[in-house]
Amino acid sequence: MKEKVKTKRKKILRVEQKEKQEILNHIKGEIKNEILNWVKKWGAIILVVFSILAFIGFSVSVVSIYNKVVDSSSKFITDLINKQFSKPNVESTLKNVAEKEAKTIITEHVQPEIEKVKEEVNSFELFLNDYQKKYDTELSKIIQEVSFFSKRNEIIQFGERAINYGDRGAFNKLVELVDSEKNDFKETAFAEFYRVKKFYVSLNRFTDINVSYKDTEGNIMENEQIPTNILIEYLLNDNEWKIRARAAFCLRTKKEKQTIDALVDSITNDQNLDVVKESISSFEILTGYDNPDIIDGRPAIQWWEKNKSEFQLSSN
């Protein structure tokens, strides 16, 4: 870049020297003509003056006269040159030279650099566009993977909530995914569905809980000793899920129509899987219906809706 600048400067200097030389040659011609006119105008007078001085015997050295003539000529020529350089045509010439050279520099040196920069910018834009396409493709893949794992984790969380908290709502989400015809996560949903069921097959988490009731006479009764209507009240309205589960377990000993209706209500509406499991189990014992699922009570409910009007409780 420095070499280019030096070359430009040398070229400018060459142009300026050429133009200055042309100007000086022009001025020299004018000065020569002015001097000749001056000599013609004053030559005769000088000769007369010299003759008079010689006639009257005035002593004047030729050297002194020569020096005066030289000094006067020098001043005349200097003033004339300054006058010539101050003319508008000289300023205009220099201005035209500068403008011409500026255009030449822009055309030959600046413009190519601008075009080069434009090409680099265009190339960089193409690079950015290509990178953007690749980035969008990779981003789309990442989003899909994140979405996949996010959904998969959500399904796993359904299973964990169903096991850890007896969350029936979470289990119902798994049931919906399993029953759905179009589902990319059906295998994961099935895995969690059966994991939850396996957990509830042989586990009771309320064995340390007993329900008790004190009658109007002060008698305290526990578990199966408690009257049916009181156990039903515990089953359907108590805030503690373990109390509701124990009540459902105890109701299997109460062979009454109201007991079955209460168990169906619990199977339909209770939001804790432990309670639902015990209600289904007691329903099976009282009705003799073998429900195909340990915590999905829909088959039992459907069966009851069809058979309750003709159902007779066994005395055994």
Sequence and secondary structure as in RCSB ss.txt:
>XXXX:A:sequence
MKEKVKTKRKKILRVEQKEKQEILNHIKGEIKNEILNWVKKWGAIILVVFSILAFIGFSVSVVSIYNKVVDSSSK
FITDLINKQFSKPNVESTLKNVAEKEAKTIITEHVQPEIEKVKEEVNSFELFLNDYQKKYDTELSKIIQEVSFFS
KRNEIIQFGERAINYGDRGAFNKLVELVDSEKNDFKETAFAEFYRVKKFYVSLNRFTDINVSYKDTEGNIMENEQ
IPTNILIEYLLNDNEWKIRARAAFCLRTKKEKQTIDALVDSITNDQNLDVVKESISSFEILTGYDNPDIIDGRPA
IQWWEKNKSEFQLSSN
>XXXX:A:secstr
 HHHHHHHHHHHHHHHHHHHHHHHHHHHHHHHHHHHHHHHHHHHHHHHHHHHHHHTT    HHHHHHHHHHHHHH
HHHHHHHHHHTSHHHHHHHHHHHHHHHHHHIIIIIHHHHHHHHHHHHHHHHHHHHHHHHHHHHHHHHHHHHHHHH
HHHHHHHHHHHHHHS BHHHHHHHHHHHH SS TTHHHHHHHHHHHHHHHHS  S TT   EEE TTS EEEGGG
S HHHHHHHHHH S HHHHHHHHHHGGG   HHHHHHHHHHHHH  BHHHHHHHHHHHHHHH    SSSS  HHH
HHHHHHHTTT      
